[in-house]
């Protein structure tokens, strides 16, 4: 079962990274972030922690960009 979880996490993390901006240039960073969301799902048995982490990440990036370009 462990190999299947790792395979699913790898594939879903890659897809997550590719469909998000900046596309292929961001795949390593976004893939790592997506893998962390997968770990949160496996550890907690719920999508909620990953969804909250995703939202907090988006908020942090948005605030940083707003401060940088204000």
mmCIF file as gemmi writes it, N, C-alpha and C atoms, coordinates in Angstrom:
data_model
loop_
_atom_site.group_PDB
_atom_site.id
_atom_site.type_symbol
_atom_site.label_atom_id
_atom_site.label_alt_id
_atom_site.label_comp_id
_atom_site.label_asym_id
_atom_site.label_entity_id
_atom_site.label_seq_id
_atom_site.pdbx_PDB_ins_code
_atom_site.Cartn_x
_atom_site.Cartn_y
_atom_site.Cartn_z
_atom_site.occupancy
_atom_site.B_iso_or_equiv
_atom_site.pdbx_formal_charge
_atom_site.auth_seq_id
_atom_site.auth_asym_id
_atom_site.pdbx_PDB_model_num
ATOM 1 N N . UNK Axp A 1 ? 0.822 -1.207 0 1 0 ? 1 A 1
ATOM 2 C CA . UNK Axp A 1 ? 0 0 0 1 0 ? 1 A 1
ATOM 3 C C . UNK Axp A 1 ? 0.856 1.256 0 1 0 ? 1 A 1
ATOM 4 N N . UNK Axp A 2 ? 2.041 1.197 0.619 1 0 ? 2 A 1
ATOM 5 C CA . UNK Axp A 2 ? 2.91 2.365 0.691 1 0 ? 2 A 1
ATOM 6 C C . UNK Axp A 2 ? 3.386 2.839 -0.666 1 0 ? 2 A 1
ATOM 7 N N . UNK Axp A 3 ? 3.717 1.889 -1.549 1 0 ? 3 A 1
ATOM 8 C CA . UNK Axp A 3 ? 4.188 2.259 -2.887 1 0 ? 3 A 1
ATOM 9 C C . UNK Axp A 3 ? 3.073 2.935 -3.676 1 0 ? 3 A 1
ATOM 10 N N . UNK Axp A 4 ? 1.846 2.463 -3.485 1 0 ? 4 A 1
ATOM 11 C CA . UNK Axp A 4 ? 0.716 3.072 -4.194 1 0 ? 4 A 1
ATOM 12 C C . UNK Axp A 4 ? 0.466 4.494 -3.714 1 0 ? 4 A 1
ATOM 13 N N . UNK Axp A 5 ? 0.618 4.715 -2.418 1 0 ? 5 A 1
ATOM 14 C CA . UNK Axp A 5 ? 0.437 6.064 -1.865 1 0 ? 5 A 1
ATOM 15 C C . UNK Axp A 5 ? 1.516 6.991 -2.409 1 0 ? 5 A 1
ATOM 16 N N . UNK Axp A 6 ? 2.771 6.524 -2.43 1 0 ? 6 A 1
ATOM 17 C CA . UNK Axp A 6 ? 3.864 7.347 -2.966 1 0 ? 6 A 1
ATOM 18 C C . UNK Axp A 6 ? 3.655 7.651 -4.445 1 0 ? 6 A 1
ATOM 19 N N . UNK Axp A 7 ? 3.211 6.658 -5.21 1 0 ? 7 A 1
ATOM 20 C CA . UNK Axp A 7 ? 2.951 6.872 -6.633 1 0 ? 7 A 1
ATOM 21 C C . UNK Axp A 7 ? 1.843 7.9 -6.828 1 0 ? 7 A 1
ATOM 22 N N . UNK Axp A 8 ? 0.734 7.725 -6.089 1 0 ? 8 A 1
ATOM 23 C CA . UNK Axp A 8 ? -0.388 8.66 -6.201 1 0 ? 8 A 1
ATOM 24 C C . UNK Axp A 8 ? 0.028 10.069 -5.789 1 0 ? 8 A 1
ATOM 25 N N . UNK Axp A 9 ? 0.811 10.175 -4.714 1 0 ? 9 A 1
ATOM 26 C CA . UNK Axp A 9 ? 1.284 11.491 -4.263 1 0 ? 9 A 1
ATOM 27 C C . UNK Axp A 9 ? 2.198 12.116 -5.308 1 0 ? 9 A 1
ATOM 28 N N . UNK Axp A 10 ? 3.062 11.325 -5.9 1 0 ? 10 A 1
ATOM 29 C CA . UNK Axp A 10 ? 3.97 11.847 -6.931 1 0 ? 10 A 1
ATOM 30 C C . UNK Axp A 10 ? 3.23 12.338 -8.156 1 0 ? 10 A 1
ATOM 31 N N . UNK Axp A 11 ? 2.291 11.546 -8.632 1 0 ? 11 A 1
ATOM 32 C CA . UNK Axp A 11 ? 1.525 11.932 -9.829 1 0 ? 11 A 1
ATOM 33 C C . UNK Axp A 11 ? 0.664 13.155 -9.541 1 0 ? 11 A 1
ATOM 34 N N . UNK Axp A 12 ? -0.061 13.133 -8.432 1 0 ? 12 A 1
ATOM 35 C CA . UNK Axp A 12 ? -0.942 14.272 -8.144 1 0 ? 12 A 1
ATOM 36 C C . UNK Axp A 12 ? -0.143 15.545 -7.865 1 0 ? 12 A 1
ATOM 37 N N . UNK Axp A 13 ? 1.023 15.413 -7.232 1 0 ? 13 A 1
ATOM 38 C CA . UNK Axp A 13 ? 1.872 16.587 -6.978 1 0 ? 13 A 1
ATOM 39 C C . UNK Axp A 13 ? 2.396 17.17 -8.278 1 0 ? 13 A 1
ATOM 40 N N . UNK Axp A 14 ? 2.783 16.301 -9.212 1 0 ? 14 A 1
ATOM 41 C CA . UNK Axp A 14 ? 3.276 16.769 -10.511 1 0 ? 14 A 1
ATOM 42 C C . UNK Axp A 14 ? 2.166 17.488 -11.273 1 0 ? 14 A 1
ATOM 43 N N . UNK Axp A 15 ? 0.981 16.896 -11.307 1 0 ? 15 A 1
ATOM 44 C CA . UNK Axp A 15 ? -0.147 17.518 -12.019 1 0 ? 15 A 1
ATOM 45 C C . UNK Axp A 15 ? -0.496 18.855 -11.375 1 0 ? 15 A 1
ATOM 46 N N . UNK Axp A 16 ? -0.558 18.887 -10.053 1 0 ? 16 A 1
ATOM 47 C CA . UNK Axp A 16 ? -0.831 20.129 -9.326 1 0 ? 16 A 1
ATOM 48 C C . UNK Axp A 16 ? 0.172 21.208 -9.736 1 0 ? 16 A 1
ATOM 49 N N . UNK Axp A 17 ? 1.448 20.844 -9.752 1 0 ? 17 A 1
ATOM 50 C CA . UNK Axp A 17 ? 2.507 21.82 -10.059 1 0 ? 17 A 1
ATOM 51 C C . UNK Axp A 17 ? 2.429 22.31 -11.494 1 0 ? 17 A 1
ATOM 52 N N . UNK Axp A 18 ? 2.125 21.426 -12.427 1 0 ? 18 A 1
ATOM 53 C CA . UNK Axp A 18 ? 2.108 21.801 -13.845 1 0 ? 18 A 1
ATOM 54 C C . UNK Axp A 18 ? 0.937 22.714 -14.182 1 0 ? 18 A 1
ATOM 55 N N . UNK Axp A 19 ? -0.223 22.506 -13.532 1 0 ? 19 A 1
ATOM 56 C CA . UNK Axp A 19 ? -1.392 23.316 -13.909 1 0 ? 19 A 1
ATOM 57 C C . UNK Axp A 19 ? -1.419 24.678 -13.226 1 0 ? 19 A 1
ATOM 58 N N . UNK Axp A 20 ? -0.534 24.903 -12.266 1 0 ? 20 A 1
ATOM 59 C CA . UNK Axp A 20 ? -0.485 26.191 -11.586 1 0 ? 20 A 1
ATOM 60 C C . UNK Axp A 20 ? 0.571 27.089 -12.236 1 0 ? 20 A 1
ATOM 61 N N . UNK Axp A 21 ? 0.319 28.407 -12.237 1 0 ? 21 A 1
ATOM 62 C CA . UNK Axp A 21 ? 1.365 29.313 -12.694 1 0 ? 21 A 1
ATOM 63 C C . UNK Axp A 21 ? 2.566 29.209 -11.77 1 0 ? 21 A 1
ATOM 64 N N . UNK Axp A 22 ? 3.755 29.35 -12.171 1 0 ? 22 A 1
ATOM 65 C CA . UNK Axp A 22 ? 4.26 29.684 -13.507 1 0 ? 22 A 1
ATOM 66 C C . UNK Axp A 22 ? 4.53 28.482 -14.389 1 0 ? 22 A 1
ATOM 67 N N . UNK Axp A 23 ? 3.777 27.421 -14.279 1 0 ? 23 A 1
ATOM 68 C CA . UNK Axp A 23 ? 3.931 26.267 -15.164 1 0 ? 23 A 1
ATOM 69 C C . UNK Axp A 23 ? 5.192 25.49 -14.866 1 0 ? 23 A 1
ATOM 70 N N . UNK Axp A 24 ? 5.888 25.095 -15.926 1 0 ? 24 A 1
ATOM 71 C CA . UNK Axp A 24 ? 7.035 24.195 -15.776 1 0 ? 24 A 1
ATOM 72 C C . UNK Axp A 24 ? 8.178 24.786 -14.965 1 0 ? 24 A 1
ATOM 73 N N . UNK Axp A 25 ? 8.323 26.097 -14.953 1 0 ? 25 A 1
ATOM 74 C CA . UNK Axp A 25 ? 9.409 26.705 -14.171 1 0 ? 25 A 1
ATOM 75 C C . UNK Axp A 25 ? 9.207 26.521 -12.67 1 0 ? 25 A 1
ATOM 76 N N . UNK Axp A 26 ? 7.953 26.423 -12.256 1 0 ? 26 A 1
ATOM 77 C CA . UNK Axp A 26 ? 7.662 26.295 -10.837 1 0 ? 26 A 1
ATOM 78 C C . UNK Axp A 26 ? 7.426 24.87 -10.369 1 0 ? 26 A 1
ATOM 79 N N . UNK Axp A 27 ? 7.605 23.888 -11.263 1 0 ? 27 A 1
ATOM 80 C CA . UNK Axp A 27 ? 7.284 22.508 -10.913 1 0 ? 27 A 1
ATOM 81 C C . UNK Axp A 27 ? 8.033 22.01 -9.671 1 0 ? 27 A 1
ATOM 82 N N . UNK Axp A 28 ? 9.334 22.239 -9.534 1 0 ? 28 A 1
ATOM 83 C CA . UNK Axp A 28 ? 9.999 21.721 -8.321 1 0 ? 28 A 1
ATOM 84 C C . UNK Axp A 28 ? 9.441 22.291 -7.018 1 0 ? 28 A 1
ATOM 85 N N . UNK Axp A 29 ? 9.25 23.591 -6.97 1 0 ? 29 A 1
ATOM 86 C CA . UNK Axp A 29 ? 8.746 24.218 -5.742 1 0 ? 29 A 1
ATOM 87 C C . UNK Axp A 29 ? 7.289 23.844 -5.501 1 0 ? 29 A 1
ATOM 88 N N . UNK Axp A 30 ? 6.457 23.984 -6.516 1 0 ? 30 A 1
ATOM 89 C CA . UNK Axp A 30 ? 5.04 23.671 -6.355 1 0 ? 30 A 1
ATOM 90 C C . UNK Axp A 30 ? 4.806 22.181 -6.143 1 0 ? 30 A 1
ATOM 91 N N . UNK Axp A 31 ? 5.634 21.341 -6.76 1 0 ? 31 A 1
ATOM 92 C CA . UNK Axp A 31 ? 5.519 19.904 -6.542 1 0 ? 31 A 1
ATOM 93 C C . UNK Axp A 31 ? 5.834 19.533 -5.105 1 0 ? 31 A 1
ATOM 94 N N . UNK Axp A 32 ? 6.833 20.191 -4.528 1 0 ? 32 A 1
ATOM 95 C CA . UNK Axp A 32 ? 7.176 19.96 -3.128 1 0 ? 32 A 1
ATOM 96 C C . UNK Axp A 32 ? 6.046 20.419 -2.217 1 0 ? 32 A 1
ATOM 97 N N . UNK Axp A 33 ? 5.476 21.564 -2.525 1 0 ? 33 A 1
ATOM 98 C CA . UNK Axp A 33 ? 4.343 22.064 -1.749 1 0 ? 33 A 1
ATOM 99 C C . UNK Axp A 33 ? 3.165 21.093 -1.841 1 0 ? 33 A 1
ATOM 100 N N . UNK Axp A 34 ? 2.883 20.61 -3.035 1 0 ? 34 A 1
ATOM 101 C CA . UNK Axp A 34 ? 1.785 19.659 -3.224 1 0 ? 34 A 1
ATOM 102 C C . UNK Axp A 34 ? 2.056 18.356 -2.477 1 0 ? 34 A 1
ATOM 103 N N . UNK Axp A 35 ? 3.304 17.916 -2.468 1 0 ? 35 A 1
ATOM 104 C CA . UNK Axp A 35 ? 3.651 16.698 -1.728 1 0 ? 35 A 1
ATOM 105 C C . UNK Axp A 35 ? 3.398 16.897 -0.23 1 0 ? 35 A 1
ATOM 106 N N . UNK Axp A 36 ? 3.67 18.096 0.269 1 0 ? 36 A 1
ATOM 107 C CA . UNK Axp A 36 ? 3.387 18.4 1.676 1 0 ? 36 A 1
ATOM 108 C C . UNK Axp A 36 ? 1.886 18.332 1.946 1 0 ? 36 A 1
ATOM 109 N N . UNK Axp A 37 ? 1.074 18.781 0.989 1 0 ? 37 A 1
ATOM 110 C CA . UNK Axp A 37 ? -0.372 18.671 1.135 1 0 ? 37 A 1
ATOM 111 C C . UNK Axp A 37 ? -0.793 17.199 1.176 1 0 ? 37 A 1
ATOM 112 N N . UNK Axp A 38 ? -0.144 16.372 0.366 1 0 ? 38 A 1
ATOM 113 C CA . UNK Axp A 38 ? -0.428 14.934 0.376 1 0 ? 38 A 1
ATOM 114 C C . UNK Axp A 38 ? -0.07 14.318 1.727 1 0 ? 38 A 1
ATOM 115 N N . UNK Axp A 39 ? 1.056 14.716 2.275 1 0 ? 39 A 1
ATOM 116 C CA . UNK Axp A 39 ? 1.466 14.211 3.59 1 0 ? 39 A 1
ATOM 117 C C . UNK Axp A 39 ? 0.445 14.629 4.648 1 0 ? 39 A 1
ATOM 118 N N . UNK Axp A 40 ? 0.003 15.873 4.579 1 0 ? 40 A 1
ATOM 119 C CA . UNK Axp A 40 ? -1.004 16.349 5.53 1 0 ? 40 A 1
ATOM 120 C C . UNK Axp A 40 ? -2.275 15.515 5.424 1 0 ? 40 A 1
ATOM 121 N N . UNK Axp A 41 ? -2.651 15.144 4.216 1 0 ? 41 A 1
ATOM 122 C CA . UNK Axp A 41 ? -3.839 14.311 3.992 1 0 ? 41 A 1
ATOM 123 C C . UNK Axp A 41 ? -3.648 12.92 4.591 1 0 ? 41 A 1
ATOM 124 N N . UNK Axp A 42 ? -2.482 12.343 4.362 1 0 ? 42 A 1
ATOM 125 C CA . UNK Axp A 42 ? -2.216 10.999 4.874 1 0 ? 42 A 1
ATOM 126 C C . UNK Axp A 42 ? -2.134 10.984 6.396 1 0 ? 42 A 1
ATOM 127 N N . UNK Axp A 43 ? -1.497 11.972 6.977 1 0 ? 43 A 1
ATOM 128 C CA . UNK Axp A 43 ? -1.321 12.017 8.426 1 0 ? 43 A 1
ATOM 129 C C . UNK Axp A 43 ? -2.649 12.247 9.138 1 0 ? 43 A 1
ATOM 130 N N . UNK Axp A 44 ? -3.473 13.13 8.591 1 0 ? 44 A 1
ATOM 131 C CA . UNK Axp A 44 ? -4.718 13.517 9.264 1 0 ? 44 A 1
ATOM 132 C C . UNK Axp A 44 ? -5.953 12.781 8.771 1 0 ? 44 A 1
ATOM 133 N N . UNK Axp A 45 ? -5.855 12.126 7.627 1 0 ? 45 A 1
ATOM 134 C CA . UNK Axp A 45 ? -7.012 11.421 7.086 1 0 ? 45 A 1
ATOM 135 C C . UNK Axp A 45 ? -8.101 12.34 6.574 1 0 ? 45 A 1
ATOM 136 N N . UNK Axp A 46 ? -7.747 13.583 6.31 1 0 ? 46 A 1
ATOM 137 C CA . UNK Axp A 46 ? -8.725 14.577 5.856 1 0 ? 46 A 1
ATOM 138 C C . UNK Axp A 46 ? -8.061 15.521 4.863 1 0 ? 46 A 1
ATOM 139 N N . UNK Axp A 47 ? -8.863 16.037 3.942 1 0 ? 47 A 1
ATOM 140 C CA . UNK Axp A 47 ? -8.355 17.038 3.002 1 0 ? 47 A 1
ATOM 141 C C . UNK Axp A 47 ? -8.235 18.424 3.635 1 0 ? 47 A 1
ATOM 142 N N . UNK Axp A 48 ? -8.932 18.638 4.735 1 0 ? 48 A 1
ATOM 143 C CA . UNK Axp A 48 ? -9.004 19.963 5.344 1 0 ? 48 A 1
ATOM 144 C C . UNK Axp A 48 ? -7.635 20.571 5.672 1 0 ? 48 A 1
ATOM 145 N N . UNK Axp A 49 ? -6.703 19.853 6.298 1 0 ? 49 A 1
ATOM 146 C CA . UNK Axp A 49 ? -5.403 20.477 6.596 1 0 ? 49 A 1
ATOM 147 C C . UNK Axp A 49 ? -4.665 20.951 5.339 1 0 ? 49 A 1
ATOM 148 N N . UNK Axp A 50 ? -4.702 20.166 4.282 1 0 ? 50 A 1
ATOM 149 C CA . UNK Axp A 50 ? -4.068 20.576 3.032 1 0 ? 50 A 1
ATOM 150 C C . UNK Axp A 50 ? -4.756 21.769 2.403 1 0 ? 50 A 1
ATOM 151 N N . UNK Axp A 51 ? -6.084 21.797 2.499 1 0 ? 51 A 1
ATOM 152 C CA . UNK Axp A 51 ? -6.833 22.931 1.958 1 0 ? 51 A 1
ATOM 153 C C . UNK Axp A 51 ? -6.516 24.205 2.732 1 0 ? 51 A 1
ATOM 154 N N . UNK Axp A 52 ? -6.43 24.103 4.046 1 0 ? 52 A 1
ATOM 155 C CA . UNK Axp A 52 ? -6.083 25.266 4.879 1 0 ? 52 A 1
ATOM 156 C C . UNK Axp A 52 ? -4.66 25.72 4.563 1 0 ? 52 A 1
ATOM 157 N N . UNK Axp A 53 ? -3.727 24.777 4.45 1 0 ? 53 A 1
ATOM 158 C CA . UNK Axp A 53 ? -2.346 25.123 4.122 1 0 ? 53 A 1
ATOM 159 C C . UNK Axp A 53 ? -2.262 25.792 2.756 1 0 ? 53 A 1
ATOM 160 N N . UNK Axp A 54 ? -3.018 25.295 1.795 1 0 ? 54 A 1
ATOM 161 C CA . UNK Axp A 54 ? -3.046 25.889 0.454 1 0 ? 54 A 1
ATOM 162 C C . UNK Axp A 54 ? -3.563 27.322 0.528 1 0 ? 54 A 1
ATOM 163 N N . UNK Axp A 55 ? -4.64 27.523 1.264 1 0 ? 55 A 1
ATOM 164 C CA . UNK Axp A 55 ? -5.2 28.868 1.408 1 0 ? 55 A 1
ATOM 165 C C . UNK Axp A 55 ? -4.249 29.827 2.109 1 0 ? 55 A 1
ATOM 166 N N . UNK Axp A 56 ? -3.592 29.349 3.164 1 0 ? 56 A 1
ATOM 167 C CA . UNK Axp A 56 ? -2.621 30.196 3.871 1 0 ? 56 A 1
ATOM 168 C C . UNK Axp A 56 ? -1.433 30.535 2.981 1 0 ? 56 A 1
ATOM 169 N N . UNK Axp A 57 ? -0.999 29.578 2.192 1 0 ? 57 A 1
ATOM 170 C CA . UNK Axp A 57 ? 0.099 29.834 1.248 1 0 ? 57 A 1
ATOM 171 C C . UNK Axp A 57 ? -0.313 30.897 0.24 1 0 ? 57 A 1
ATOM 172 N N . UNK Axp A 58 ? -1.506 30.736 -0.329 1 0 ? 58 A 1
ATOM 173 C CA . UNK Axp A 58 ? -1.988 31.728 -1.299 1 0 ? 58 A 1
ATOM 174 C C . UNK Axp A 58 ? -2.104 33.116 -0.668 1 0 ? 58 A 1
ATOM 175 N N . UNK Axp A 59 ? -2.592 33.167 0.561 1 0 ? 59 A 1
ATOM 176 C CA . UNK Axp A 59 ? -2.707 34.439 1.276 1 0 ? 59 A 1
ATOM 177 C C . UNK Axp A 59 ? -1.338 35.075 1.481 1 0 ? 59 A 1
ATOM 178 N N . UNK Axp A 60 ? -0.371 34.27 1.906 1 0 ? 60 A 1
ATOM 179 C CA . UNK Axp A 60 ? 0.978 34.793 2.147 1 0 ? 60 A 1
ATOM 180 C C . UNK Axp A 60 ? 1.595 35.335 0.858 1 0 ? 60 A 1
ATOM 181 N N . UNK Axp A 61 ? 1.455 34.595 -0.234 1 0 ? 61 A 1
ATOM 182 C CA . UNK Axp A 61 ? 2.004 35.043 -1.523 1 0 ? 61 A 1
ATOM 183 C C . UNK Axp A 61 ? 1.314 36.328 -1.976 1 0 ? 61 A 1
ATOM 184 N N . UNK Axp A 62 ? 0.001 36.382 -1.828 1 0 ? 62 A 1
ATOM 185 C CA . UNK Axp A 62 ? -0.76 37.571 -2.231 1 0 ? 62 A 1
ATOM 186 C C . UNK Axp A 62 ? -0.319 38.795 -1.426 1 0 ? 62 A 1
ATOM 187 N N . UNK Axp A 63 ? -0.173 38.633 -0.11 1 0 ? 63 A 1
ATOM 188 C CA . UNK Axp A 63 ? 0.257 39.744 0.736 1 0 ? 63 A 1
ATOM 189 C C . UNK Axp A 63 ? 1.67 40.19 0.387 1 0 ? 63 A 1
ATOM 190 N N . UNK Axp A 64 ? 2.567 39.237 0.17 1 0 ? 64 A 1
ATOM 191 C CA . UNK Axp A 64 ? 3.948 39.583 -0.204 1 0 ? 64 A 1
ATOM 192 C C . UNK Axp A 64 ? 4.003 40.343 -1.525 1 0 ? 64 A 1
ATOM 193 N N . UNK Axp A 65 ? 3.218 39.879 -2.497 1 0 ? 65 A 1
ATOM 194 C CA . UNK Axp A 65 ? 3.189 40.584 -3.787 1 0 ? 65 A 1
ATOM 195 C C . UNK Axp A 65 ? 2.573 41.976 -3.647 1 0 ? 65 A 1
ATOM 196 N N . UNK Axp A 66 ? 1.539 42.096 -2.836 1 0 ? 66 A 1
ATOM 197 C CA . UNK Axp A 66 ? 0.909 43.399 -2.627 1 0 ? 66 A 1
ATOM 198 C C . UNK Axp A 66 ? 1.886 44.359 -1.96 1 0 ? 66 A 1
ATOM 199 N N . UNK Axp A 67 ? 2.642 43.88 -0.999 1 0 ? 67 A 1
ATOM 200 C CA . UNK Axp A 67 ? 3.64 44.726 -0.318 1 0 ? 67 A 1
ATOM 201 C C . UNK Axp A 67 ? 4.791 45.077 -1.252 1 0 ? 67 A 1
ATOM 202 N N . UNK Axp A 68 ? 5.193 44.135 -2.068 1 0 ? 68 A 1
ATOM 203 C CA . UNK Axp A 68 ? 6.335 44.352 -2.967 1 0 ? 68 A 1
ATOM 204 C C . UNK Axp A 68 ? 6.005 45.373 -4.056 1 0 ? 68 A 1
ATOM 205 N N . UNK Axp A 69 ? 4.754 45.39 -4.523 1 0 ? 69 A 1
ATOM 206 C CA . UNK Axp A 69 ? 4.392 46.248 -5.639 1 0 ? 69 A 1
ATOM 207 C C . UNK Axp A 69 ? 3.496 47.414 -5.246 1 0 ? 69 A 1
ATOM 208 N N . UNK Axp A 70 ? 3.348 47.641 -3.957 1 0 ? 70 A 1
ATOM 209 C CA . UNK Axp A 70 ? 2.488 48.746 -3.512 1 0 ? 70 A 1
ATOM 210 C C . UNK Axp A 70 ? 3.22 50.071 -3.593 1 0 ? 70 A 1
